[in-house]
Amino acid sequence: MTTLVPRRFAALAGLVAGAFAVTVGMLVAAITEVVSPIDAVGSEVIDRAPRWLKELAISWFGTNDKLALRIGIITLLTIAAVCLGIAAVRRLWVGVAGIAVFGLVGALAAAHRPGEAAGAGVPSVLGAIVGGAALYRLVRPRPIEIPGESQVPLGWDRRRFLVASGAAAVGATAAGGVAQALENRRVTRIREATRVPLPDTVTTDQMPEISPAAEIFDETPFITPNDDFYRIDTALSFPSVDVDTWSFAIDGMVDTPLRITYADLLALPQVERVVTLCCVSNEVGGNLIGNAVWRGVMLRDLLDEAGVQPDAEQVYSTSLDGWTCGFPVAAAFDGRDAMIAVGMNGETLPLEHGYPARLVVPGLYGYVSATKWLQRIELTTWDKEGYWVPRGWAAEAPIKTQSRIDVPRAKTVPAGKQVIAGVAWAQYRGIEKVEVQIDDGEWQLAMLGADVSDDAWRQWLLEWDPTPGLYLLKVRATDKTGETQTEEKARPAPDGATGYDTFRVKVE
């Protein structure tokens, strides 16, 4: 007679074994400082996700899209582990083989990541071995030993199962905790490097003065603090960076290929510029936009030193995590302040925003220009496509003239004197005027904040003295070329959202 593990305990066995496999893999990855199996699989999911899914994720979760992806992966792994545990009761090899398959998938994903070698797959393999062994130990029927030896040749000992599964759960928890601590230590080590003040390098030009008139209302600061600046990228974990060995290349269709170190960048003449960056996924009225003071080296100076060949069409850049993008060569030489940035708002460039160096190109959406964790700049033709172009986004992506209502924020406000306020942007062209419409009334000119730079957004404000009622507010901006933003509504794909930002408010 055989006594099989009850279904609910088999599910628990699968869950514990799966957790053990994942956390051991994370621990080995953290010790060897290679990509975590979870992050490797998640990165592959991001790389292979269709455009509609990427839009949906950002629409639902915004800057928390990576957290949502991790939770989704862990949820799927949990369900799979439970199913494998139940299946292993009658066919033990199915459960063990299932864990092995997940380990193989993680190993292949890790080894495939940019900057990683075949050894990056070892953590997933070791995790699968440990997880498979744990499942085998927990599910395999064995003679009952407690309180005494069983007369049944193959029985199931509940007490022994609970002791073994408890030990495995503790081991998984410990492995996960140590792995997270090691990863936090790695990131902290890199962050500590970013806290070193930038040297007082002689500048070739001065940053435009930011006068108090630039900020005419408080709810949206003219300069976005680093901690509040939006972050949209494909990196689930920060790349390992050692500025003592880091460098980036400028090569391709150039006369003299360059290799530039961090020390080289800091020694070059630097400038500071106020530039607003905007994500192409920003919906009308969205918050995937920020304004900062960037410090760095003019890109055109380095390209001049390398000698761009006449047939070069595209500045194609690659990050340390393998992400790519490209923009027209003309954008580096047409007078805009395209730069390789090393500082942000008076501080060394934060890790999450691209430390040690990133590209900042005014007037272009980030997906074609804003490479973080810079590794290479290649001068090439349009035959090469950046990361998002094959996924359905436009190859060239000038930022559209847009405006946003930030005040009022509450859906209900008291009668009496109020203000309607917000920001407007048209990088590289500048904002000429902003108009507000209340219900179906005439468009009214708003007061503008100081014009610090054509590359920076401008605050705007309209005083308003409403009586009780329900109102629909609309805003539109006109840039310095005379073009007024279109009322036509369009989603972000393939080259940026359009339409008027509107806000319905009740006055009591």
C-alpha positions as CSV (number, residue, x, y, z in Angstrom):
1,M,0.0,0.0,0.0
2,T,1.2,3.6,-0.8
3,T,0.2,6.8,0.8
4,L,0.7,9.8,-1.5
5,V,1.3,13.3,-0.3
6,P,-2.1,15.1,-0.1
7,R,-2.8,17.7,-2.8
8,R,-2.6,20.7,-0.5
9,F,0.7,19.6,0.9
10,A,2.0,18.9,-2.6
11,A,1.1,22.4,-3.6
12,L,3.1,23.7,-0.6
13,A,6.0,21.5,-1.6
14,G,6.1,23.0,-5.1
15,L,5.8,26.5,-3.7
16,V,8.7,26.0,-1.3
17,A,10.9,24.2,-3.9
18,G,10.2,26.9,-6.4
19,A,11.1,29.7,-3.9
20,F,14.3,27.8,-3.0
21,A,15.3,27.6,-6.6
22,V,14.7,31.3,-7.3
23,T,16.4,32.6,-4.1
24,V,19.4,30.4,-4.5
25,G,19.8,31.6,-8.0
26,M,19.5,35.2,-6.8
27,L,22.1,34.6,-4.1
28,V,24.6,33.1,-6.5
29,A,24.0,35.9,-8.9
30,A,24.5,38.5,-6.2
31,I,27.8,36.9,-5.0
32,T,29.2,36.7,-8.5
33,E,27.7,40.1,-9.5
34,V,25.9,38.9,-12.6
35,V,22.4,39.6,-13.7
36,S,19.7,38.1,-11.4
37,P,17.6,35.3,-13.0
38,I,14.4,37.3,-12.3
39,D,15.8,40.4,-13.9
40,A,17.2,38.5,-16.9
41,V,13.8,36.9,-17.6
42,G,12.1,40.2,-17.0
43,S,14.5,42.0,-19.4
44,E,13.8,39.4,-22.1
45,V,10.0,40.0,-21.6
46,I,10.5,43.7,-22.0
47,D,12.6,43.2,-25.1
48,R,10.1,40.9,-26.7
49,A,6.9,42.7,-25.6
50,P,4.8,44.1,-28.5
51,R,4.2,47.9,-28.6
52,W,0.6,47.7,-27.4
53,L,1.7,45.8,-24.3
54,K,4.4,48.4,-23.5
55,E,1.9,51.2,-23.9
56,L,-0.6,49.4,-21.7
57,A,2.0,48.8,-19.0
58,I,3.0,52.5,-18.9
59,S,-0.6,53.6,-19.1
60,W,-1.6,51.4,-16.1
61,F,1.5,51.6,-13.9
62,G,3.5,54.7,-15.1
63,T,7.0,54.7,-13.5
64,N,6.0,51.7,-11.5
65,D,6.0,49.5,-14.6
66,K,9.1,47.6,-13.6
67,L,7.7,46.8,-10.2
68,A,4.6,45.5,-11.8
69,L,6.6,43.3,-14.2
70,R,8.5,41.8,-11.3
71,I,5.3,41.1,-9.4
72,G,3.8,39.6,-12.5
73,I,6.8,37.3,-13.0
74,I,6.8,36.2,-9.4
75,T,3.1,35.5,-9.6
76,L,3.5,33.3,-12.7
77,L,6.4,31.5,-11.1
78,T,4.3,30.9,-8.0
79,I,1.4,29.5,-10.0
80,A,3.8,27.3,-12.0
81,A,5.5,26.0,-8.8
82,V,2.2,25.0,-7.2
83,C,1.2,23.2,-10.3
84,L,4.5,21.4,-10.6
85,G,4.2,20.3,-6.9
86,I,0.8,18.8,-7.5
87,A,1.9,17.1,-10.7
88,A,4.9,15.6,-8.9
89,V,2.8,13.6,-6.6
90,R,2.0,11.0,-9.2
91,R,4.8,11.7,-11.7
92,L,7.8,12.9,-9.7
93,W,9.9,13.4,-12.8
94,V,7.3,15.9,-14.2
95,G,7.9,18.3,-11.2
96,V,11.6,18.0,-11.2
97,A,11.8,18.3,-15.0
98,G,9.6,21.4,-14.8
99,I,11.9,23.1,-12.4
100,A,14.8,22.2,-14.6
101,V,13.1,23.8,-17.6
102,F,12.5,27.0,-15.7
103,G,16.2,27.0,-14.7
104,L,17.2,26.5,-18.3
105,V,15.1,29.4,-19.4
106,G,16.6,31.6,-16.7
107,A,20.1,30.5,-17.7
108,L,19.6,31.2,-21.4
109,A,18.0,34.6,-20.6
110,A,20.9,35.6,-18.3
111,A,23.6,34.5,-20.8
112,H,21.9,36.4,-23.5
113,R,21.9,39.8,-21.7
114,P,24.3,42.4,-23.0
115,G,27.5,42.6,-21.1
116,E,27.0,39.1,-19.7
117,A,28.9,35.9,-20.6
118,A,27.8,32.2,-20.5
119,G,28.7,32.2,-16.8
120,A,25.7,34.4,-16.1
121,G,23.6,31.3,-16.6
122,V,25.2,29.4,-13.7
123,P,23.0,30.9,-10.9
124,S,19.8,29.7,-12.6
125,V,21.3,26.2,-13.2
126,L,22.4,25.9,-9.5
127,G,19.0,27.2,-8.4
128,A,17.2,24.6,-10.5
129,I,19.3,21.8,-9.1
130,V,18.6,22.9,-5.5
131,G,14.9,23.4,-6.2
132,G,14.6,20.1,-8.0
133,A,16.3,18.3,-5.1
134,A,14.0,20.0,-2.6
135,L,10.9,19.0,-4.5
136,Y,12.1,15.4,-4.8
137,R,12.8,15.3,-1.0
138,L,9.4,16.7,-0.1
139,V,7.2,14.8,-2.4
140,R,8.9,11.3,-2.6
141,P,6.9,8.8,-0.4
142,R,9.1,7.4,2.4
143,P,8.6,5.1,5.4
144,I,7.0,6.7,8.4
145,E,9.6,7.1,11.1
146,I,7.8,9.1,13.8
147,P,6.8,8.0,16.4
148,G,8.1,4.6,15.3
149,E,8.9,2.7,12.2
150,S,5.9,2.1,10.0
151,Q,4.6,-1.3,8.9
152,V,3.6,0.4,5.7
153,P,6.5,0.0,3.1
154,L,5.8,3.4,1.6
155,G,3.9,5.9,3.7
156,W,3.8,9.7,4.1
157,D,5.0,11.3,7.3
158,R,3.2,14.6,7.8
159,R,5.5,15.7,10.6
160,R,8.6,15.0,8.7
161,F,7.1,16.8,5.7
162,L,6.4,19.9,7.7
163,V,9.9,19.9,9.3
164,A,11.5,19.5,5.8
165,S,9.4,22.1,4.1
166,G,9.8,24.5,7.0
167,A,13.6,24.1,6.8
168,A,13.5,24.7,3.0
169,A,11.3,27.8,3.5
170,V,13.7,29.2,6.0
171,G,16.6,28.5,3.7
172,A,14.8,30.2,0.8
173,T,14.0,33.2,3.0
174,A,17.6,33.5,4.2
175,A,19.0,33.1,0.6
176,G,16.7,35.8,-0.7
177,G,17.5,38.1,2.2
178,V,21.2,37.8,1.7
179,A,20.9,38.2,-2.0
180,Q,18.9,41.4,-1.6
181,A,21.4,42.7,0.9
182,L,24.3,42.0,-1.5
183,E,22.5,43.7,-4.3
184,N,21.7,46.7,-2.2
185,R,25.4,46.9,-1.2
186,R,26.4,46.8,-4.9
187,V,24.0,49.6,-5.8
188,T,25.0,51.6,-2.7
189,R,28.7,51.3,-3.7
190,I,27.8,52.8,-7.1
191,R,25.7,55.5,-5.6
192,E,28.5,56.4,-3.2
193,A,30.6,57.1,-6.3
194,T,28.0,59.5,-7.6
195,R,28.1,61.6,-4.4
196,V,31.6,62.8,-5.2
197,P,31.3,66.5,-6.1
198,L,32.0,67.4,-9.7
199,P,35.2,69.5,-10.1
200,D,35.1,73.2,-10.9
201,T,35.9,72.8,-14.5
202,V,36.4,75.9,-16.6
203,T,33.3,76.4,-18.8
204,T,33.2,77.7,-22.3
205,D,29.7,79.2,-21.8
206,Q,27.4,80.1,-19.0
207,M,24.0,78.7,-18.2
208,P,21.1,81.1,-18.7
209,E,20.0,82.7,-15.5
210,I,17.0,81.2,-13.8
211,S,15.2,84.2,-12.4
212,P,12.4,84.1,-9.7
213,A,10.0,85.1,-12.5
214,A,10.4,81.6,-14.0
215,E,8.3,80.2,-11.2
216,I,4.9,81.9,-11.0
217,F,3.1,79.2,-9.1
218,D,4.3,76.6,-6.5
219,E,2.5,73.3,-7.4
220,T,4.9,72.4,-10.2
221,P,8.5,73.5,-9.5
222,F,10.3,75.1,-12.5
223,I,13.3,72.7,-11.8
224,T,12.2,69.2,-11.1
225,P,14.1,67.7,-8.2
226,N,16.2,64.6,-9.0
227,D,14.2,62.3,-6.8
228,D,11.0,63.4,-8.6
229,F,12.3,63.3,-12.1
230,Y,10.4,60.6,-14.1
231,R,12.3,57.4,-15.1
232,I,11.2,55.3,-18.0
233,D,13.7,52.8,-19.4
234,T,14.1,49.1,-20.0
235,A,16.5,48.4,-17.2
236,L,15.2,46.2,-14.4
237,S,18.4,46.5,-12.5
238,F,21.2,49.1,-12.7
239,P,24.3,48.1,-14.6
240,S,27.5,47.6,-12.7
241,V,29.7,50.7,-13.1
242,D,33.3,51.4,-12.0
243,V,34.3,54.8,-13.2
244,D,38.0,53.9,-12.8
245,T,37.6,51.4,-15.7
246,W,34.5,52.8,-17.5
247,S,34.8,54.5,-20.8
248,F,32.8,55.0,-24.0
249,A,33.7,54.9,-27.6
250,I,32.9,57.2,-30.5
251,D,33.5,55.2,-33.7
252,G,31.8,54.1,-36.9
253,M,31.9,56.6,-39.8
254,V,34.5,58.9,-38.3
255,D,38.0,59.8,-39.3
256,T,39.5,59.2,-35.8
257,P,37.8,56.8,-33.4
258,L,37.9,58.0,-29.8
259,R,37.8,56.2,-26.4
260,I,36.9,58.6,-23.6
261,T,37.1,57.9,-19.9
262,Y,35.3,59.5,-17.0
263,A,38.4,61.5,-16.1
264,D,38.6,62.7,-19.7
265,L,35.0,63.9,-19.6
266,L,35.5,65.8,-16.4
267,A,38.7,67.4,-17.7
268,L,36.9,68.8,-20.8
269,P,35.3,72.2,-20.9
270,Q,31.7,71.8,-19.7
271,V,28.5,73.8,-19.9
272,E,25.2,73.8,-18.0
273,R,21.9,74.0,-19.7
274,V,18.2,73.9,-18.6
275,V,16.6,71.2,-20.7
276,T,13.1,69.6,-20.4
277,L,13.1,65.9,-21.2
278,C,9.9,64.2,-22.2
279,C,9.0,60.5,-22.8
280,V,7.1,59.7,-26.0
281,S,4.7,57.6,-23.9
282,N,3.5,60.7,-22.1
283,E,-0.2,61.0,-22.5
284,V,-1.8,64.5,-22.9
285,G,-1.6,66.0,-19.5
286,G,0.7,63.2,-18.3
287,N,3.7,63.5,-15.9
288,L,6.4,61.6,-17.8
289,I,8.2,64.9,-18.2
290,G,10.7,66.9,-16.2
291,N,12.9,69.9,-16.3
292,A,16.5,69.9,-15.0
293,V,19.8,71.7,-15.1
294,W,22.2,69.4,-17.0
295,R,25.9,69.7,-16.9
296,G,28.2,68.1,-19.5
297,V,30.2,68.3,-22.6
298,M,28.8,69.4,-25.9
299,L,28.4,66.5,-28.2
300,R,29.3,68.4,-31.3
301,D,32.8,69.2,-29.8
302,L,33.6,65.5,-29.4
303,L,32.1,64.6,-32.9
304,D,34.2,67.4,-34.4
305,E,37.3,65.8,-32.8
306,A,36.4,62.4,-34.2
307,G,35.7,63.8,-37.6
308,V,32.2,62.8,-38.8
309,Q,32.3,61.5,-42.4
310,P,30.0,63.0,-45.0
311,D,27.9,59.9,-45.5
312,A,27.1,59.5,-41.8
313,E,23.3,59.9,-41.3
314,Q,22.7,58.8,-37.7
315,V,24.2,59.2,-34.2
316,Y,23.5,55.7,-32.9
317,S,24.2,55.1,-29.2
318,T,24.3,52.1,-27.0
319,S,23.9,51.8,-23.2
320,L,25.7,49.4,-20.8
321,D,22.6,47.3,-20.6
322,G,22.4,47.0,-24.4
323,W,19.6,49.5,-25.1
324,T,20.0,51.4,-28.4
325,C,18.7,54.5,-30.1
326,G,19.5,56.9,-32.9
327,F,18.9,60.4,-34.1
328,P,19.9,62.5,-37.2
329,V,23.5,63.7,-37.3
330,A,22.1,67.1,-38.0
331,A,20.6,67.3,-34.5
332,A,24.2,67.4,-33.1
333,F,25.2,70.3,-35.3
334,D,22.1,72.5,-35.9
335,G,22.8,74.7,-32.9
336,R,20.8,72.8,-30.2
337,D,22.7,72.0,-27.0
338,A,23.0,68.3,-27.4
339,M,25.4,67.1,-24.7
340,I,26.9,64.2,-22.9
341,A,25.8,64.9,-19.4
342,V,27.6,64.1,-16.2
343,G,25.7,66.3,-13.8
344,M,22.0,67.0,-12.9
345,N,20.7,69.9,-10.8
346,G,24.1,70.6,-9.4
347,E,24.9,67.0,-8.4
348,T,26.8,64.2,-10.1
349,L,24.4,62.4,-12.4
350,P,22.3,60.0,-10.3
351,L,22.6,56.3,-11.0
352,E,18.9,56.0,-12.0
353,H,19.3,58.8,-14.5
354,G,22.4,57.4,-16.3
355,Y,25.5,57.7,-14.2
356,P,28.3,58.0,-15.1
357,A,27.2,59.7,-18.4
358,R,24.1,60.0,-20.6
359,L,23.0,61.8,-23.7
360,V,20.7,64.8,-23.5
361,V,19.3,66.1,-26.8
362,P,16.8,68.9,-26.6
363,G,13.8,68.7,-28.9
364,L,13.8,64.9,-29.4
365,Y,11.8,62.3,-27.4
366,G,13.9,60.2,-25.2
367,Y,13.4,56.9,-27.0
368,V,15.5,58.2,-30.0
369,S,18.1,60.3,-28.0
370,A,18.4,59.9,-24.2
371,T,20.8,57.0,-23.8
372,K,21.7,56.4,-20.1
373,W,24.8,54.5,-18.9
374,L,26.5,55.4,-22.1
375,Q,28.8,52.8,-23.7
376,R,29.1,53.7,-27.3
377,I,28.3,56.4,-29.9
378,E,28.5,55.1,-33.5
379,L,28.2,57.3,-36.6
380,T,26.3,55.2,-39.1
381,T,23.4,55.2,-41.7
382,W,19.7,54.7,-41.1
383,D,20.2,51.0,-41.9
384,K,20.7,50.5,-38.2
385,E,17.5,50.8,-36.1
386,G,17.3,51.7,-32.4
387,Y,15.6,49.6,-29.8
388,W,12.0,50.9,-30.2
389,V,11.9,51.5,-34.0
390,P,11.4,47.8,-35.0
391,R,8.7,47.7,-32.4
392,G,6.6,50.2,-34.3
393,W,7.8,53.6,-33.1
394,A,8.9,56.4,-35.5
395,A,12.5,56.6,-36.5
396,E,12.6,60.4,-36.1
397,A,10.7,61.9,-33.1
398,P,10.7,65.7,-32.6
399,I,8.9,66.7,-29.5
400,K,5.4,68.1,-30.2
401,T,4.2,71.4,-28.8
402,Q,2.2,70.7,-25.7
403,S,0.7,72.2,-22.5
404,R,-0.7,70.8,-19.3
405,I,-3.1,72.0,-16.6
406,D,-1.6,71.5,-13.1
407,V,-3.9,73.9,-11.1
408,P,-6.5,73.4,-9.9
409,R,-5.8,69.9,-8.8
410,A,-9.0,69.2,-6.8
411,K,-12.1,68.4,-8.6
412,T,-14.1,70.8,-6.4
413,V,-12.9,74.3,-5.4
414,P,-14.6,77.2,-3.6
415,A,-16.1,80.1,-5.4
416,G,-14.0,83.3,-5.5
417,K,-10.6,84.1,-6.8
418,Q,-8.7,81.1,-8.2
419,V,-5.9,80.5,-10.6
420,I,-5.6,78.1,-13.5
421,A,-1.9,77.3,-14.1
422,G,0.4,74.7,-15.6
423,V,3.4,74.2,-17.9
424,A,3.9,74.3,-21.7
425,W,6.8,73.0,-23.7
426,A,8.2,72.9,-27.3
427,Q,11.9,72.1,-26.9
428,Y,14.3,73.7,-29.4
429,R,11.5,76.0,-30.6
430,G,10.3,77.6,-27.4
431,I,6.9,78.7,-26.1
432,E,5.5,82.0,-27.5
433,K,2.0,82.0,-25.8
434,V,-0.4,79.9,-23.8
435,E,-4.2,80.3,-24.0
436,V,-6.9,79.0,-21.8
437,Q,-10.6,78.3,-22.6
438,I,-13.3,78.1,-20.0
439,D,-16.3,76.1,-21.3
440,D,-17.0,77.4,-24.8
441,G,-15.8,80.9,-24.1
442,E,-13.1,82.9,-25.9
443,W,-9.5,81.7,-25.6
444,Q,-7.7,83.9,-23.0
445,L,-4.0,84.7,-23.0
446,A,-2.3,83.4,-19.9
447,M,0.6,85.1,-18.1
448,L,3.9,83.3,-18.8
449,G,6.9,82.7,-16.5
450,A,10.3,83.9,-17.6
451,D,11.6,82.5,-20.8
452,V,14.8,80.8,-19.5
453,S,15.5,78.7,-22.6
454,D,13.8,77.5,-25.7
455,D,14.7,74.0,-24.5
456,A,12.9,74.4,-21.1
457,W,9.2,74.4,-20.3
458,R,7.5,77.6,-19.3
459,Q,5.0,78.0,-16.5
460,W,1.8,79.8,-17.3
461,L,-1.0,81.2,-15.1
462,L,-4.5,82.7,-15.6
463,E,-6.4,84.4,-12.8
464,W,-10.0,83.3,-12.5
465,D,-13.0,84.5,-10.4
466,P,-15.7,81.8,-10.9
467,T,-19.2,81.6,-9.6
468,P,-20.7,78.3,-8.5
469,G,-21.1,75.8,-11.3
470,L,-19.5,73.1,-13.3
471,Y,-16.7,74.2,-15.7
472,L,-14.5,72.6,-18.4
473,L,-11.0,74.0,-18.7
474,K,-8.8,73.7,-21.8
475,V,-5.3,74.8,-22.6
476,R,-3.3,75.2,-25.7
477,A,0.2,76.5,-26.5
478,T,1.8,78.2,-29.5
479,D,5.6,77.8,-30.1
480,K,7.9,80.5,-31.5
481,T,7.6,79.2,-35.0
482,G,3.9,80.2,-34.9
483,E,2.6,76.7,-34.7
484,T,-0.3,76.1,-32.2
485,Q,-0.7,72.6,-30.8
486,T,-3.4,70.6,-32.5
487,E,-6.7,69.8,-30.9
488,E,-6.7,66.4,-32.7
489,K,-6.4,63.6,-30.2
490,A,-3.8,61.0,-30.8
491,R,-2.3,58.3,-28.6
492,P,1.5,58.3,-27.9
493,A,2.4,55.8,-30.6
494,P,4.1,56.1,-32.9
495,D,5.6,59.6,-32.4
496,G,3.9,61.3,-29.4
497,A,0.4,62.2,-28.1
498,T,-1.5,65.2,-29.3
499,G,-4.7,67.0,-28.1
500,Y,-5.7,69.7,-25.6
501,D,-5.3,68.9,-21.9
502,T,-8.7,69.4,-20.3
503,F,-9.9,69.5,-16.7
504,R,-13.5,69.5,-15.3
505,V,-13.9,71.3,-12.0
506,K,-16.9,72.0,-9.8
507,V,-17.1,75.4,-8.1
508,E,-19.1,75.6,-4.9
